[in-house]
Amino acid sequence: MPFLRNAWYVAANAGELDDALVSRKICNEPVVMFRTSSGEVAALQDRCPHRFVPLSLGARVGDSLQCGYHGLRFGSDGACVDMPNDRDNTVLKPCVKSYPAVERHGVVWLWMGRPELADPAKIPTFDFITDERFATAQGHLHIKANYQLIADNLLDLSHVHYLHPEIDLGGDFARFKNEVQVDGETIWSMLWRPDLNFDQDRRKAYGFTSSGIEGQGHSRWSAPGVILVLTAWWERGRSPEEGVQSPSAHLLTPETEFSSHYFWATGRTFNIADEEATRATAAMVKRIFQTQDGPMIEAQQAAMGESTDFLDQKPIILKADAAGVMARRLLKRKIAEEASLGQSSSVAAE
C-alpha cells in the first residue's frame, strides 16, 4: 500500500537534534535533520546530487550541511550555497529537497508531501509530553513491520491479558465497556475498566485509600498513524479527574513498507519528582515492546509476507478489532483521494 504523503510524520524526538545530525528514512525517503543557529529544525533529503552519498556523512557548517565527499554545502532550504571547486560556475545551481519541519510536543514533525499544503495547525495535540504537570519518559524503537500493524496492536487492548500478564491490572476484558466513536477523521476507541485489582503498594503509590478502583484507556487515532491513549484510574464513586492520569503517545512513522519507527512517550501525574521512577518506566516500556509486542508484530508481518494490507488477508474480525479496521479504511480512503487529486509529491514517488 502506498503512503499518505500530505501528512505530518514524527521523525525524531526533539532532544536528539540538540548536538547531532539525525538521519532517518521516512516513507522510503532518506532525510537528514539538524538545528540551525536560531534553534529551528531543518530537514533535507539525505542525498548529495553530485555522487549521491548521504549528506549526513558530512558536517554542519554554520546553518548549512557540507557533503563529506567533495564539500558541496546546502542551506536549510536545500539550495547549494557553496561549490568549493566550481565557484566560478554561474550556470549550475544544484539543490536538494527540503521538508517542512515543525518542533511541537517534544517531537519533530515532517511534512512528506507538497510543501504548499503543509499546515502546522493539523498536527494532533500531544501536549502532555512537555506539560510540567506530568513526569514524562520518551523513546524510539525500530520495528520490522508495517506501521499499520503496530496501530492495530495499540487500538486493541484485549491482548494485554495474554501478551503482558505482568502489567495486567486485573479485571476481565469481556466485562469492560468498549465503544468506538468517529469524529471527522479522528477515531476514538473508548475503554472503561470496572473492578480493577490494585495491590496495596500500587494503591499507596497512587494515593488511593480504598480497594474499589475503576479505570479507562481511551485511544485517539489520527492519520496517518499517531495515537494518544488517555489512561486514568480513580476510586469508585469519584470522577476520572479526581484520580491519577497516565497519558501516552504512540507516534508511528513508516520507514519502508515493511519497517517502522515507533516514537513513544508516557506521562504520569503522581510522583512526578521521582526521576528514578521515570527511568524505570522508560526501561519497562522499552523492554515490553522489544520482547513482547515487537516480536509478535514482526512475526505477523513475516507471516503476511509481501503484503502490508491486513484486511486483504481475509482475517476473522473480533469485536476488539473495530477501531483498527475503521482506522485502516479511513487511511486507505485518504490515500486514494490524494492519488485521485494528484496531490502527492512527485519527487517522493515510490
Backbone torsions as a table, in degrees:
resi	resn	phi	psi	omega
1	MET	NA	134.8	177.9
2	PRO	-68.2	168.3	-179.3
3	PHE	-94.1	151.7	169.2
4	LEU	-75.3	119.3	-174.4
5	ARG	-87.7	-45.5	-177.3
6	ASN	-82.9	78.4	-176.9
7	ALA	-160.4	158.7	176.4
8	TRP	-92.0	127.2	177.7
9	TYR	-118.5	140.7	175.4
10	VAL	-78.2	130.0	-176.6
11	ALA	-116.1	-15.1	-178.6
12	ALA	-168.4	153.9	163.6
13	ASN	-77.3	138.6	-169.6
14	ALA	-54.9	-39.2	-177.2
15	GLY	-65.1	-19.6	-179.8
16	GLU	-63.8	-26.7	-174.8
17	LEU	-92.2	2.4	-174.3
18	ASP	-65.3	-36.0	-175.1
19	ASP	-132.3	12.2	-172.5
20	ALA	-154.1	160.8	165.7
21	LEU	-76.4	144.7	177.0
22	VAL	-123.2	123.1	180.0
23	SER	-113.5	127.0	177.8
24	ARG	-143.7	154.0	171.5
25	LYS	-96.6	125.8	-179.7
26	ILE	-124.9	123.4	-179.6
27	CYS	51.8	42.6	179.2
28	ASN	71.6	9.6	179.8
29	GLU	-112.9	129.7	176.7
30	PRO	-75.8	128.9	-177.1
31	VAL	-130.0	138.9	173.3
32	VAL	-119.4	135.7	-177.4
33	MET	-122.1	147.9	175.7
34	PHE	-157.3	163.6	176.8
35	ARG	-95.4	138.8	173.1
36	THR	-82.0	175.4	-178.8
37	SER	-63.6	-21.5	178.6
38	SER	-86.6	-4.1	-179.2
39	GLY	92.7	-5.3	178.2
40	GLU	-72.7	155.4	179.2
41	VAL	-94.8	129.1	173.7
42	ALA	-110.1	142.0	179.9
43	ALA	-134.3	124.6	-177.5
44	LEU	-128.0	156.8	171.5
45	GLN	-60.6	128.6	-175.3
46	ASP	-87.3	64.6	-175.9
47	ARG	-161.3	109.3	178.5
48	CYS	-69.0	134.9	-177.6
49	PRO	-74.8	-3.7	-179.6
50	HIS	-84.2	-65.1	179.4
51	ARG	-117.3	8.9	173.0
52	PHE	67.8	18.9	177.1
53	VAL	-80.0	155.6	179.3
54	PRO	-64.9	131.7	175.3
55	LEU	-64.4	-24.5	179.8
56	SER	-66.4	-11.5	174.4
57	LEU	-83.7	-3.5	177.8
58	GLY	-96.1	-140.9	-176.3
59	ALA	-148.9	154.4	173.4
60	ARG	-77.7	131.4	175.5
61	VAL	-125.7	104.5	-173.7
62	GLY	62.8	-126.6	178.7
63	ASP	-102.5	29.1	179.0
64	SER	-132.7	166.5	174.9
65	LEU	-110.9	130.3	179.4
66	GLN	-103.4	124.9	177.7
67	CYS	-63.1	135.2	-177.9
68	GLY	-77.7	-2.1	-176.6
69	TYR	-95.1	-56.3	-177.4
70	HIS	-128.7	9.2	169.8
71	GLY	83.7	5.9	175.6
72	LEU	-61.8	138.2	-179.1
73	ARG	-117.7	139.5	-177.5
74	PHE	-125.2	131.3	180.0
75	GLY	-76.5	177.8	-176.5
76	SER	-65.8	-16.6	176.3
77	ASP	-92.5	1.5	178.8
78	GLY	92.2	-10.9	-179.1
79	ALA	-76.5	142.4	177.8
80	CYS	-71.8	125.3	-178.4
81	VAL	-107.0	-7.4	177.2
82	ASP	-162.4	135.0	170.7
83	MET	-125.4	92.6	-169.5
84	PRO	-52.3	-35.7	-176.6
85	ASN	-98.1	1.3	-177.7
86	ASP	-138.7	39.1	-176.0
87	ARG	-67.6	-18.1	179.2
88	ASP	-88.6	0.2	-179.6
89	ASN	-82.5	110.7	-178.5
90	THR	-97.6	-0.4	-177.5
91	VAL	-98.7	-47.2	-176.5
92	LEU	-72.5	122.7	179.3
93	LYS	-129.6	73.6	-177.5
94	PRO	-69.0	156.4	176.2
95	CYS	-156.4	165.2	173.7
96	VAL	-124.1	160.0	-179.8
97	LYS	-67.8	137.3	172.7
98	SER	-113.7	156.4	-176.3
99	TYR	-122.8	135.4	171.0
100	PRO	-57.7	131.7	-177.7
101	ALA	-132.3	137.3	179.6
102	VAL	-134.0	130.1	172.8
103	GLU	-95.8	118.1	-177.4
104	ARG	-154.6	141.7	178.2
105	HIS	58.9	32.5	175.2
106	GLY	78.1	8.6	178.1
107	VAL	-136.0	165.3	179.0
108	VAL	-104.3	125.2	180.0
109	TRP	-106.4	134.6	176.0
110	LEU	-116.9	144.2	174.1
111	TRP	-100.4	119.6	-171.9
112	MET	-95.5	-3.9	-177.2
113	GLY	-104.6	-143.8	-177.1
114	ARG	-71.2	122.6	-174.3
115	PRO	-56.9	-34.1	-177.0
116	GLU	-69.3	-13.4	179.4
117	LEU	-95.7	-5.3	-176.9
118	ALA	-68.2	122.7	-179.7
119	ASP	-130.1	105.5	-179.1
120	PRO	-58.6	-21.4	179.1
121	ALA	-64.9	-17.0	-179.3
122	LYS	-87.7	-0.8	177.2
123	ILE	-72.1	123.0	179.8
124	PRO	-62.3	154.0	-176.5
125	THR	-83.9	129.1	172.3
126	PHE	-137.0	49.5	-168.8
127	ASP	-70.2	-14.8	179.5
128	PHE	-61.9	-24.8	-174.7
129	ILE	-60.4	-35.9	-178.4
130	THR	-112.6	10.7	179.6
131	ASP	-82.5	125.6	-176.7
132	GLU	-67.4	-10.9	177.2
133	ARG	-76.0	-9.0	-178.4
134	PHE	-119.5	143.0	164.0
135	ALA	-89.3	127.9	-171.3
136	THR	-129.5	137.4	172.5
137	ALA	-114.2	143.4	179.7
138	GLN	-130.5	158.9	176.4
139	GLY	-166.0	178.5	-179.5
140	HIS	-144.0	132.8	178.0
141	LEU	-129.7	155.8	177.6
142	HIS	-112.6	127.2	-177.2
143	ILE	-120.7	130.7	-180.0
144	LYS	-86.7	68.2	179.6
145	ALA	-165.0	161.2	176.8
146	ASN	-63.8	141.3	-173.9
147	TYR	-64.1	-25.4	179.8
148	GLN	-71.2	-25.6	175.3
149	LEU	-67.5	-33.1	177.0
150	ILE	-69.5	-39.9	177.3
151	ALA	-62.1	-41.3	176.5
152	ASP	-55.1	-44.5	-178.8
153	ASN	-61.4	-44.1	-174.7
154	LEU	-76.7	-23.8	180.0
155	LEU	-88.6	-6.5	179.7
156	ASP	-123.3	93.7	-176.2
157	LEU	-84.6	5.7	177.8
158	SER	-67.3	-13.3	-179.0
159	HIS	-79.8	-13.8	-172.8
160	VAL	-57.3	-42.0	-175.1
161	HIS	-66.0	-20.3	-175.9
162	TYR	-105.9	-41.7	-177.0
163	LEU	-87.2	-27.8	-176.7
164	HIS	-128.3	59.0	-176.1
165	PRO	-60.5	-25.7	-177.5
166	GLU	-73.7	-16.9	177.3
167	ILE	-111.2	7.8	176.9
168	ASP	-67.1	121.6	-176.8
169	LEU	-92.3	13.5	178.2
170	GLY	93.3	171.2	-178.1
171	GLY	92.4	155.5	-177.4
172	ASP	-105.4	119.9	-176.6
173	PHE	-56.5	-32.0	179.9
174	ALA	-63.5	-21.7	179.0
175	ARG	-95.0	-8.2	177.4
176	PHE	-72.4	154.0	176.1
177	LYS	-99.2	121.0	-179.7
178	ASN	-122.3	125.0	-178.1
179	GLU	-135.4	130.5	179.4
180	VAL	-100.7	131.6	180.0
181	GLN	-127.0	145.2	178.4
182	VAL	-117.1	125.5	178.4
183	ASP	-123.2	91.6	-175.8
184	GLY	65.6	-115.4	178.1
185	GLU	-106.8	21.9	175.6
186	THR	-113.0	135.8	179.7
187	ILE	-115.0	129.9	177.2
188	TRP	-111.5	131.4	169.9
189	SER	-111.9	102.2	-174.5
190	MET	-91.0	127.3	-177.8
191	LEU	-130.3	118.9	176.6
192	TRP	-106.8	134.1	-175.6
193	ARG	-120.1	103.0	175.7
194	PRO	-85.6	158.4	169.1
195	ASP	57.3	55.8	175.2
196	LEU	-84.6	146.3	-173.8
197	ASN	-105.7	83.4	178.1
198	PHE	-83.6	135.2	175.3
199	ASP	-77.5	174.4	-173.9
200	GLN	-62.8	-38.6	-179.3
201	ASP	-64.6	-41.7	180.0
202	ARG	-69.0	-40.0	177.5
203	ARG	-61.3	-39.7	179.0
204	LYS	-65.4	-42.8	-179.6
205	ALA	-61.8	-34.7	-178.1
206	TYR	-90.7	-5.3	-179.8
207	GLY	79.0	22.1	179.3
208	PHE	-88.2	141.2	-179.6
209	THR	-108.9	-8.9	179.1
210	SER	-122.8	165.0	-177.6
211	SER	-92.4	-8.0	179.4
212	GLY	-82.9	99.1	-173.9
213	ILE	-118.3	136.6	173.1
214	GLU	-118.8	164.5	-179.0
215	GLY	-155.4	173.6	176.9
216	GLN	-142.1	158.0	173.6
217	GLY	-147.2	73.3	-174.7
218	HIS	-86.6	124.9	-177.3
219	SER	-108.5	132.6	176.9
220	ARG	-115.0	119.3	177.9
221	TRP	-104.7	133.5	173.7
222	SER	-128.8	143.4	179.4
223	ALA	-66.6	147.7	1.7
224	PRO	-85.4	-17.2	-179.7
225	GLY	179.6	51.4	177.9
226	VAL	-117.2	130.8	-170.0
227	ILE	-127.0	130.7	172.1
228	LEU	-108.6	127.5	176.7
229	VAL	-114.0	118.7	-178.7
230	LEU	-98.7	93.6	179.6
231	THR	-96.5	137.1	178.1
232	ALA	-151.8	154.9	175.0
233	TRP	-135.5	145.4	179.9
234	TRP	-152.9	160.1	178.3
235	GLU	-76.7	140.3	-178.6
236	ARG	-54.9	134.7	-177.7
237	GLY	98.0	-11.4	176.9
238	ARG	-108.1	179.3	-179.4
239	SER	-102.2	161.3	176.9
240	PRO	-56.9	-34.5	-179.2
241	GLU	-65.9	-22.0	179.9
242	GLU	-89.5	-3.5	-179.3
243	GLY	-98.0	-150.6	177.5
244	VAL	-110.3	146.2	-176.8
245	GLN	-113.1	141.8	175.3
246	SER	-143.2	73.6	179.5
247	PRO	-71.9	155.2	177.1
248	SER	-142.9	149.0	178.3
249	ALA	-114.6	136.8	179.6
250	HIS	-130.3	99.9	-168.1
251	LEU	-109.3	104.6	-169.8
252	LEU	-102.0	125.7	-177.3
253	THR	-129.8	124.1	177.8
254	PRO	-68.7	130.6	169.3
255	GLU	-84.6	-55.3	172.4
256	THR	-134.5	-173.0	176.0
257	GLU	-64.0	-24.6	-172.3
258	PHE	-121.1	17.2	176.8
259	SER	-152.5	151.9	-171.0
260	SER	-143.4	151.8	167.9
261	HIS	-96.0	133.1	178.0
262	TYR	-120.7	102.2	175.4
263	PHE	-94.5	132.3	-176.3
264	TRP	-135.6	156.5	173.8
265	ALA	-149.8	141.6	177.4
266	THR	-135.4	134.4	-177.8
267	GLY	-120.6	169.4	177.1
268	ARG	-154.2	152.3	179.4
269	THR	-103.1	4.5	179.6
270	PHE	-116.3	146.5	-180.0
271	ASN	49.4	45.7	-173.1
272	ILE	-70.3	-17.7	179.2
273	ALA	-87.4	-4.1	-176.3
274	ASP	-84.7	93.4	-176.8
275	GLU	-68.2	-30.8	178.0
276	GLU	-65.7	-38.3	177.3
277	ALA	-64.3	-36.8	178.2
278	THR	-65.8	-42.7	177.7
279	ARG	-64.6	-39.2	179.1
280	ALA	-65.7	-38.5	177.4
281	THR	-62.8	-44.0	178.9
282	ALA	-60.9	-42.8	179.8
283	ALA	-65.5	-37.9	-179.3
284	MET	-67.0	-46.1	179.9
285	VAL	-61.1	-44.6	179.6
286	LYS	-61.0	-45.5	-179.0
287	ARG	-63.4	-44.3	-177.6
288	ILE	-61.8	-44.4	-177.1
289	PHE	-77.1	-30.8	179.6
290	GLN	-74.5	-29.0	-173.7
291	THR	-110.3	-12.1	-175.9
292	GLN	-125.4	-74.2	-177.6
293	ASP	-61.3	-49.2	-175.8
294	GLY	-56.6	-55.3	178.8
295	PRO	-59.3	-35.5	179.8
296	MET	-67.4	-43.3	179.6
297	ILE	-68.0	-39.2	178.0
298	GLU	-65.6	-36.4	175.8
299	ALA	-65.7	-36.8	177.0
300	GLN	-63.0	-45.1	179.0
301	GLN	-62.7	-40.9	179.0
302	ALA	-61.5	-39.0	179.6
303	ALA	-68.3	-28.3	179.5
304	MET	-83.0	-12.1	177.8
305	GLY	65.1	-127.9	-176.4
306	GLU	-82.9	1.5	179.9
307	SER	-87.1	142.3	173.5
308	THR	-118.4	-1.7	-179.4
309	ASP	-102.1	101.2	-178.2
310	PHE	-55.4	-40.9	-176.0
311	LEU	-69.8	-25.6	176.7
312	ASP	-67.3	-16.4	-179.9
313	GLN	-81.7	-2.7	179.9
314	LYS	58.4	54.2	-179.9
315	PRO	-76.0	161.1	167.0
316	ILE	-73.6	145.1	-176.9
317	ILE	-113.1	124.1	178.1
318	LEU	-100.0	167.5	-178.1
319	LYS	-56.4	-40.7	-176.1
320	ALA	-71.1	-8.0	179.7
321	ASP	-83.6	-5.2	-169.1
322	ALA	-56.0	-49.2	-176.4
323	ALA	-64.7	-42.6	-179.8
324	GLY	-63.9	-41.2	178.2
325	VAL	-64.3	-42.5	179.7
326	MET	-65.2	-39.1	178.4
327	ALA	-63.5	-42.9	179.4
328	ARG	-61.7	-44.3	-177.9
329	ARG	-67.2	-38.5	178.7
330	LEU	-65.6	-44.4	179.9
331	LEU	-63.5	-42.1	178.8
332	LYS	-61.2	-39.1	178.5
333	ARG	-65.2	-42.1	-179.6
334	LYS	-65.4	-38.4	178.3
335	ILE	-65.5	-41.4	179.0
336	ALA	-65.5	-40.2	178.6
337	GLU	-64.4	-41.8	179.1
338	GLU	-62.0	-42.9	-180.0
339	ALA	-66.0	-39.4	-177.7
340	SER	-68.5	-28.1	179.8
341	LEU	-90.6	-3.9	-179.4
342	GLY	63.1	35.2	-174.4
343	GLN	-95.3	-9.0	-178.1
344	SER	-74.7	157.8	-176.6
345	SER	-69.3	126.3	178.9
346	SER	-69.0	-28.7	179.5
347	VAL	-68.9	-28.0	-173.3
348	ALA	-96.5	21.5	-178.8
349	ALA	-60.9	140.7	-178.5
350	GLU	-83.9	NA	NA
